[in-house]
Amino acid sequence: MTSIVICNYRVSSGNEEKFEVLLKNHWPTLERLELVTNRPPQHFKGHEQDTGQPIYFEIFEWKEGAAERAHQHPEVMAIWEPMDQLCEVRDGKPNMEFPHVTEFHVG
């Protein structure tokens, strides 16, 4: 079974450009390593309502068991570790969140 993840990145002000370079390489790396489905990713950026700080979202679909395998792959960790350093904890919320969800249709 596949798993859709909505990645929520609370990027520190001033780190947007560096973060976007990493994000640009994220999906192609996951795809090349055959960790994700062929469903195209979605990317969004904006600012948090309360603070005006930058926030990014990335939505994609893992292949079954791939999220766990990704944590063991050095190429993925070479992207994730710097991403982690460019993000910050805000208002008691973690610097990055990764809820896994299922798609459903209303109606």
C-alpha positions as a Markdown table, in Angstrom:
| # | Residue | x | y | z |
|---|---|---|---|---|
| 1 | Met | 0.0 | 0.0 | 0.0 |
| 2 | Thr | 1.3 | 3.5 | -0.9 |
| 3 | Ser | 1.3 | 6.4 | 1.5 |
| 4 | Ile | 0.7 | 10.1 | 0.8 |
| 5 | Val | 2.8 | 12.5 | 2.9 |
| 6 | Ile | 2.2 | 16.2 | 3.4 |
| 7 | Cys | 5.6 | 17.6 | 4.4 |
| 8 | Asn | 5.5 | 20.8 | 6.3 |
| 9 | Tyr | 8.7 | 22.7 | 6.5 |
| 10 | Arg | 9.1 | 25.8 | 8.8 |
| 11 | Val | 12.1 | 27.4 | 7.1 |
| 12 | Ser | 14.1 | 30.0 | 9.0 |
| 13 | Ser | 14.0 | 33.5 | 7.5 |
| 14 | Gly | 16.9 | 34.0 | 5.2 |
| 15 | Asn | 17.3 | 30.3 | 4.4 |
| 16 | Glu | 14.6 | 30.1 | 1.7 |
| 17 | Glu | 17.0 | 30.1 | -1.2 |
| 18 | Lys | 19.2 | 27.4 | 0.3 |
| 19 | Phe | 16.1 | 25.3 | 1.2 |
| 20 | Glu | 14.7 | 25.6 | -2.3 |
| 21 | Val | 17.9 | 24.2 | -3.8 |
| 22 | Leu | 17.6 | 21.2 | -1.6 |
| 23 | Leu | 13.9 | 20.8 | -2.3 |
| 24 | Lys | 14.5 | 21.0 | -6.0 |
| 25 | Asn | 16.7 | 17.9 | -5.6 |
| 26 | His | 14.5 | 16.0 | -3.2 |
| 27 | Trp | 11.9 | 14.6 | -5.5 |
| 28 | Pro | 14.3 | 13.6 | -8.3 |
| 29 | Thr | 16.4 | 11.7 | -5.7 |
| 30 | Leu | 13.5 | 9.9 | -4.3 |
| 31 | Glu | 12.3 | 9.0 | -7.7 |
| 32 | Arg | 15.7 | 7.8 | -9.0 |
| 33 | Leu | 16.0 | 5.6 | -5.9 |
| 34 | Glu | 12.5 | 4.2 | -6.7 |
| 35 | Leu | 11.0 | 5.2 | -3.3 |
| 36 | Val | 8.0 | 7.1 | -4.6 |
| 37 | Thr | 5.2 | 6.5 | -7.0 |
| 38 | Asn | 4.9 | 8.1 | -10.4 |
| 39 | Arg | 2.3 | 10.5 | -9.1 |
| 40 | Pro | 3.8 | 14.0 | -9.5 |
| 41 | Pro | 4.7 | 15.9 | -6.3 |
| 42 | Gln | 3.0 | 19.2 | -5.4 |
| 43 | His | 4.9 | 22.1 | -3.8 |
| 44 | Phe | 3.6 | 25.2 | -2.1 |
| 45 | Lys | 5.2 | 28.1 | -0.2 |
| 46 | Gly | 3.7 | 30.9 | 1.9 |
| 47 | His | 4.0 | 32.6 | 5.2 |
| 48 | Glu | 2.6 | 31.5 | 8.6 |
| 49 | Gln | -0.4 | 33.6 | 9.6 |
| 50 | Asp | 0.8 | 34.5 | 13.1 |
| 51 | Thr | 4.5 | 35.2 | 12.5 |
| 52 | Gly | 4.8 | 35.9 | 8.7 |
| 53 | Gln | 7.7 | 33.4 | 8.7 |
| 54 | Pro | 8.2 | 31.2 | 5.6 |
| 55 | Ile | 6.5 | 27.9 | 5.4 |
| 56 | Tyr | 6.8 | 25.3 | 2.6 |
| 57 | Phe | 4.6 | 22.2 | 1.8 |
| 58 | Glu | 5.5 | 19.2 | -0.3 |
| 59 | Ile | 3.0 | 16.5 | -1.1 |
| 60 | Phe | 4.1 | 13.2 | -2.6 |
| 61 | Glu | 3.3 | 9.5 | -2.5 |
| 62 | Trp | 5.7 | 6.9 | -1.0 |
| 63 | Lys | 5.8 | 3.4 | -2.3 |
| 64 | Glu | 5.0 | 0.7 | 0.3 |
| 65 | Gly | 7.7 | 0.7 | 3.0 |
| 66 | Ala | 9.8 | 3.3 | 1.2 |
| 67 | Ala | 9.6 | 5.9 | 3.9 |
| 68 | Glu | 11.4 | 3.6 | 6.3 |
| 69 | Arg | 14.0 | 2.6 | 3.7 |
| 70 | Ala | 14.7 | 6.3 | 2.9 |
| 71 | His | 16.0 | 6.9 | 6.4 |
| 72 | Gln | 18.7 | 4.3 | 5.7 |
| 73 | His | 19.8 | 5.7 | 2.3 |
| 74 | Pro | 22.9 | 8.1 | 2.4 |
| 75 | Glu | 21.7 | 10.0 | -0.7 |
| 76 | Val | 18.4 | 10.8 | 1.0 |
| 77 | Met | 20.0 | 11.7 | 4.3 |
| 78 | Ala | 22.4 | 14.0 | 2.4 |
| 79 | Ile | 19.3 | 16.1 | 1.6 |
| 80 | Trp | 17.2 | 15.6 | 4.7 |
| 81 | Glu | 19.9 | 16.6 | 7.2 |
| 82 | Pro | 20.7 | 20.0 | 5.7 |
| 83 | Met | 16.9 | 20.6 | 5.2 |
| 84 | Asp | 16.5 | 20.0 | 8.9 |
| 85 | Gln | 19.2 | 22.6 | 9.7 |
| 86 | Leu | 17.5 | 25.2 | 7.6 |
| 87 | Cys | 14.2 | 24.9 | 9.5 |
| 88 | Glu | 13.2 | 26.0 | 13.0 |
| 89 | Val | 10.8 | 25.1 | 15.8 |
| 90 | Arg | 7.9 | 27.7 | 16.0 |
| 91 | Asp | 5.3 | 28.2 | 18.6 |
| 92 | Gly | 5.9 | 24.8 | 20.1 |
| 93 | Lys | 5.6 | 23.1 | 16.6 |
| 94 | Pro | 8.4 | 21.0 | 15.3 |
| 95 | Asn | 10.7 | 22.4 | 12.5 |
| 96 | Met | 9.3 | 19.8 | 10.1 |
| 97 | Glu | 6.2 | 17.6 | 10.2 |
| 98 | Phe | 5.3 | 14.7 | 8.0 |
| 99 | Pro | 1.7 | 13.5 | 8.4 |
| 100 | His | 0.8 | 10.5 | 6.3 |
| 101 | Val | -2.7 | 10.7 | 4.9 |
| 102 | Thr | -5.1 | 8.8 | 2.6 |
| 103 | Glu | -7.0 | 10.4 | -0.2 |
| 104 | Phe | -10.8 | 10.3 | -0.1 |
| 105 | His | -13.5 | 11.9 | -2.1 |
| 106 | Val | -16.3 | 13.9 | -0.6 |
| 107 | Gly | -19.8 | 13.2 | -1.7 |
